[in-house]
């Protein structure tokens, strides 16, 4: 969710607050698992996503349901940046809560494959005009029906310029969307056919459109939302596996199973308690003490010991998370030719191999692109990627060339902003020390106490200097790491980067006739990013989490988020 500003790691899709939690931000030997759900889901020509069901599946569900536990499962989290409105939530703190409360047209399994949830079918003969049919019997937790209008009205509201939602970018492909004027999707790109059917007209063919529809921006909303969006955000009514019992700001959010839920992700426990922690160390200590059931990101201080501490309950697996820091486009000294030289110099001044080994103990891998190795189509040989290779002499030469254009002031300090509650201080200190030692300038971290406060300054463009960014994928596709973060005007484009050639390649990739063609164009787009460096790639993150012996059935998904509905606790 957003440029993954993560409390500790990665943007629903999502900004993340942690230091690379399992998907939004490894050493040793890391086995890379490629998730091919995207390739499997897309075919040239007509494409239909239909519900996955069989007699054997039904029997398994029945057995799981009858064996469901009643204990409340606790997991660490962070205070959401905004009220819980799907289209205005693009960071991991709020995203974790929303994903318990809502069900979209599709959901993603642990491997990142899309399965129909509220949708009965999603069909197109040309990948531009889509007909979406809903399953019968779905309701919101207040008993009101989930209809075609629930989706159309929600998407229309999220796309309107006047509502200025953080995830409006995701509606840009739909006919009628505008960044420049108030424009309704209804009557242009969205049409309600009947209570169970609506149509979507895109501006161009986009074969992977159905794959995106499990992201929170596309969740439905009940009629009550439109009566008072602000009040709804504090006490949302959804159609997902759980209902929100209480949200105590800066402390916790508690959930109980939704008796009205009609999907396959039935809660196998008595509820969920998301506890908001100020530090990862505090969460980990609670896990060891039996006061927390699941931790989604291990603090760097425990990297050497957590696998022995937790045994087979430790998790260290590749996830769709990319970590970087962003240098705003208008930051003094970083514009034009001077800026290009300084950005490249800073990138080459960072010893990623040493930092990932020393700080992350095998849980991060130095980045060689702007996406993630777990996504089908990833490449480690995009032209221009050599700018991510540590080279002291080249970094110093580039910096000297920039100084010939405009001298860097001796009293100026290059800063990287970060949220202190996400376990980022160690790597920020190591990174700024590397920059300082190579380039001979002052460089240091700029710590914010809490993720929400950090995100506010980024969103309001009031942060002074560079700042850590990460991306936890919204859906398993290369384009999801590029468009939401770097396309002109996109909701998670926190550095205000703009390049018309890059934008054009993204549009061409989205309309490509096959996934292979699309991925080739996304790689071309990355060549431009390596030239401009709107963000400095750092590393890919593994999910480094774990659970206590109080729970069973803990599984972390492709995007580093635990599938809480599967967890049992007596």
C-alpha positions, -999 to 999 in steps of 0.1 A, spaced: 0 0 0 21 32 -8 57 36 -13 59 11 11 65 33 39 67 7 65 70 11 102 97 -14 98 98 -24 63 76 -17 33 23 6 4 -16 -19 4 9 -22 -17 20 -1 7 42 21 28 56 1 55 70 11 89 93 -18 98 128 -23 87 119 -45 59 92 -67 72 86 -97 52 77 -80 20 79 -43 20 118 -41 30 186 -115 37 226 -128 39 238 -163 37 223 -184 10 188 -173 2 166 -195 -19 145 -173 -41 110 -185 -47 93 -171 -78 56 -165 -75 40 -173 -109 4 -165 -100 5 -136 -124 16 -157 -154 -9 -184 -146 -38 -160 -142 -33 -141 -175 -39 -154 -210 -40 -137 -243 -76 -133 -255 -106 -138 -232 -97 -141 -195 -120 -154 -168 -114 -157 -131 -139 -181 -116 -144 -193 -81 -122 -222 -70 -143 -249 -55 -147 -287 -54 -162 -313 -32 -128 -320 -17 -122 -283 -10 -157 -281 6 -149 -311 28 -116 -296 39 -133 -263 48 -159 -281 69 -132 -300 88 -113 -268 95 -144 -250 106 -154 -277 130 -119 -276 144 -117 -239 147 -102 -226 180 -115 -199 202 -84 -181 214 -76 -145 205 -44 -143 183 -21 -113 190 2 -98 164 24 -67 163 14 -37 142 16 1 141 -9 29 144 -24 37 110 -16 70 94 -52 78 86 -88 66 94 -96 32 80 -109 41 46 -97 16 19 -89 41 -9 -71 64 15 -49 38 32 -15 31 16 7 21 44 11 -13 62 -2 -2 96 -36 6 82 -34 -21 56 -31 -49 81 -63 -38 98 -83 -32 65 -74 -67 52 -90 -83 83 -122 -62 77 -128 -63 40 -131 -88 11 -125 -77 -24 -134 -93 -57 -104 -115 -54 -80 -125 -26 -44 -137 -28 -32 -170 -14 1 -175 4 19 -179 -30 4 -147 -45 -21 -165 -68 -55 -147 -72 -87 -165 -63 -122 -151 -67 -138 -140 -34 -168 -118 -39 -165 -122 -77 -182 -151 -94 -164 -142 -126 -143 -114 -142 -145 -117 -179 -133 -98 -210 -129 -105 -247 -105 -77 -253 -88 -69 -219 -103 -34 -221 -140 -40 -214 -147 -62 -184 -179 -77 -170 -178 -85 -133 -204 -108 -118 -208 -111 -80 -216 -142 -60 -250 -143 -43 -254 -139 -6 -226 -115 4 -234 -89 30 -215 -64 51 -212 -70 88 -242 -47 95 -264 -70 74 -266 -47 43 -261 -64 10 -229 -63 -10 -240 -53 -45 -225 -41 -78 -232 -5 -65 -210 -12 -34 -180 -15 -57 -190 11 -83 -197 38 -57 -166 30 -36 -143 31 -67 -160 63 -79 -155 80 -45 -119 68 -43 -111 82 -78 -127 117 -74 -102 145 -75 -120 163 -47 -115 134 -23 -77 135 -28 -73 99 -17 -39 84 -14 -47 54 -37 -66 73 -64 -37 63 -88 -51 27 -89 -83 40 -107 -63 59 -134 -67 31 -160 -105 34 -158 -123 56 -184 -134 89 -168 -105 92 -143 -88 126 -142 -60 143 -122 -70 177 -135 -108 180 -130 -137 165 -110 -147 136 -132 -170 107 -124 -161 71 -132 -198 63 -131 -214 66 -165 -180 66 -182 -158 37 -171 -182 21 -146 -218 10 -152 -241 -10 -129 -260 -36 -149 -279 -51 -120 -274 -59 -83 -249 -87 -91 -232 -73 -122 -212 -42 -133 -189 -34 -162 -155 -17 -163 -142 2 -193 -105 8 -193 -87 35 -213 -66 8 -230 -64 -30 -228 -47 -42 -196 -44 -80 -193 -35 -80 -156 -64 -59 -145 -82 -87 -126 -50 -95 -107 -51 -60 -91 -86 -63 -77 -76 -79 -44 -58 -47 -33 -75 -26 -6 -82 4 -29 -108 -18 -47 -127 -30 -17 -165 -23 -16 -182 1 8 -216 0 24 -241 29 19 -234 40 55 -199 51 44 -212 79 22 -234 93 50 -203 101 71 -169 90 57 -150 105 87 -170 86 113 -169 54 92 -130 56 91 -130 54 129 -155 24 130 -155 8 96 -181 -17 85 -167 -43 62 -174 -77 45 -143 -95 55 -134 -124 79 -135 -101 110 -153 -71 125 -136 -43 144 -145 -44 181 -124 -15 192 -96 7 180 -76 23 208 -54 48 191 -16 43 196 -23 11 215 -42 -17 198 -71 -28 176 -92 -58 184 -113 -79 160 -138 -108 163 -150 -132 136 -176 -118 112 -207 -140 114 -219 -126 81 -187 -135 62 -194 -156 31 -160 -164 17 -133 -190 20 -110 -172 45 -131 -182 75 -115 -173 109 -100 -204 126 -97 -185 159 -117 -164 183 -104 -131 170 -73 -110 165 -56 -84 186 -32 -61 167 -9 -45 193 9 -12 183 45 -12 194 70 17 196 99 -6 190 105 -40 174 126 -49 204 96 -45 227 74 -67 204 101 -94 203 106 -94 240 68 -99 244 69 -128 220 96 -145 240 77 -138 272 44 -153 258 27 -119 257 26 -119 219 17 -147 195 31 -135 162 58 -110 152 60 -98 116 95 -83 118 124 -93 140 146 -65 153 181 -64 140 195 -69 175 180 -104 174 190 -115 139 219 -136 152 197 -154 178 160 -155 167 163 -187 148 177 -205 178 153 -187 201 122 -197 181 134 -230 164 110 -242 138 87 -212 146 112 -188 131 105 -174 96 131 -163 72 117 -164 36 119 -142 5 90 -118 1 79 -91 -22 96 -62 -4 120 -36 -18 138 -11 3 153 23 -7 156 59 3 141 87 -17 158 120 -26 130 145 -34 132 159 -69 134 195 -58 159 190 -30 187 216 -32 217 202 -50 198 173 -65 183 188 -96 195 188 -132 229 175 -142 243 183 -108 216 162 -92 221 132 -115 258 132 -106 252 135 -69 225 107 -69 248 83 -87 277 92 -64 257 85 -33 244 52 -47 280 41 -55 292 52 -20 270 27 -2 286 -6 6 254 -27 4 272 -61 8 289 -52 40 258 -35 55 235 -65 47 260 -89 62 268 -69 93 234 -55 101 209 -80 87 227 -113 91 213 -130 60 179 -115 60 184 -90 32 199 -91 -3 215 -61 -20 192 -47 -46 201 -47 -83 168 -32 -95 136 -14 -83 113 -45 -79 117 -79 -62 133 -112 -71 102 -131 -60 81 -116 -88 79 -134 -121 99 -116 -148 125 -101 -124 160 -95 -138 193 -88 -122 208 -75 -154 189 -43 -162 212 -19 -181 223 8 -157 221 -14 -126 259 -10 -121 251 23 -103 241 1 -73 277 -14 -71 300 0 -44 329 19 -60 347 44 -39 368 59 -67 339 63 -91 316 78 -63 343 104 -55 348 113 -92 310 117 -97 308 139 -66 338 160 -78 321 165 -112 289 177 -94 310 201 -74 324 216 -106 288 226 -114 280 239 -79 301 234 -48 285 213 -19 285 236 12 310 224 38 284 230 66 256 211 49 246 176 62 230 150 40 202 133 60 180 102 57 147 104 75 134 73 92 109 61 117 126 50 149 97 25 158 106 4 128 141 -8 136 159 13 110 185 32 130 213 6 126 211 5 88 206 42 84 237 48 106 257 23 85 245 38 53 252 74 62 286 65 76 294 48 43 284 79 24 303 102 48 335 81 46 335 78 8 324 113 -2 339 133 27 307 151 36 285 152 67 257 126 66 234 113 93 200 99 101 169 121 109 149 100 133 111 104 138 96 87 169 66 71 152 58 59 117 25 79 114 44 111 123 71 103 97 45 96 70 27 128 77 58 149 70 64 129 38 28 133 27 27 170 35 61 175 18 75 190 49 104 166 54 138 182 49 162 158 32 161 123 19 139 97 36 137 59 38 111 43 16 101 7 10 75 -11 -10 54 -41 0 36 -53 -31 -1 -48 -35 -3 -75 -61 23 -98 -76 35 -80 -107 66 -60 -117 45 -29 -126 32 -26 -90 67 -17 -79 70 10 -105 38 28 -113 25 36 -78 58 49 -67 74 67 -97 47 75 -123 39 112 -125 12 121 -100 9 86 -85 -3 85 -49 29 69 -35 52 91 -56 66 108 -25 96 123 -42 75 139 -69 94 123 -97 82 129 -133 96 115 -166 74 114 -196 94 86 -213 91 65 -182 53 72 -180 49 62 -216 67 29 -211 45 21 -182 14 27 -202 28 6 -231 37 -22 -207 2 -22 -191 -14 -27 -225 10 -53 -238 -6 -85 -252 13 -109 -229 30 -109 -195 64 -115 -212 60 -85 -234 48 -64 -205 78 -74 -183 103 -65 -211 88 -30 -212 90 -27 -174 127 -35 -176 131 -8 -202 114 16 -178 138 7 -151 167 18 -173 153 53 -171 150 50 -133 187 40 -131 196 72 -150 174 95 -129 176 77 -95 145 92 -79 152 67 -52 184 49 -42 179 11 -43 192 -6 -11 181 -42 -7 154 -68 -9 138 -80 23 130 -114 36 101 -120 60 119 -123 93 92 -131 118 80 -159 140 55 -171 164 52 -183 200 42 -219 210 8 -205 219 -4 -207 183 -5 -231 153 -9 -228 116 11 -196 112 19 -189 76 34 -158 60 23 -149 25 41 -138 -6 40 -102 6 53 -109 41 19 -106 59 8 -135 81 -25 -151 71 -42 -144 105 -75 -162 96 -56 -195 94 -40 -193 128 -55 -214 156 -51 -208 194 -67 -227 222 
